[in-house]
Amino acid sequence: MNTLNTLDPAKGLAHVAIRVFQVLSVLILCLSVYLIYLSYLDLLPEWEVSNHYSGHDDNWSSNSNTWQMLVLAVPGIIAIAFFFLLGYLGKVIQKE
C-alpha cells in the first residue's frame, strides 16, 4: 500500500510553539519557587496588607511572610497547569 508522507508546516510550527511555551512555563515556575524561597528567608521587603472598609481597618502585616508565599505561589501553580495542558495539546496534535 502506497502512502503519501507529507510534512505539514502548521503541525511543525504548532509543535515548536508548544515546546517554547512549555519552556517559558518552567521558567516561570522556577522564578516563582525562587521568590517563595526568598520570602521564606525573609529577604523580601515587608508587605503592608490592609483593608479599609466601613470605617474599620484591618492590618495583616504580622503574617507578611505567609501572605507573600501564598501570593507568589499562584503563578507557579498556574505555570504547572499550563505546562500539562500544553503537553496534552502536543499529544493531540501529534496524533493527527
Secondary structure, DSSP 4 states (H G I P E B T S, - for coil): --------HHHHHHHHHHHHHHHHHHHHHHHHHHHHHHHHTT-SPPP--EEEETTEEEE-GGGHHHHHHHHHHHHHHHHHHHHHHHHHHHHHHHH-
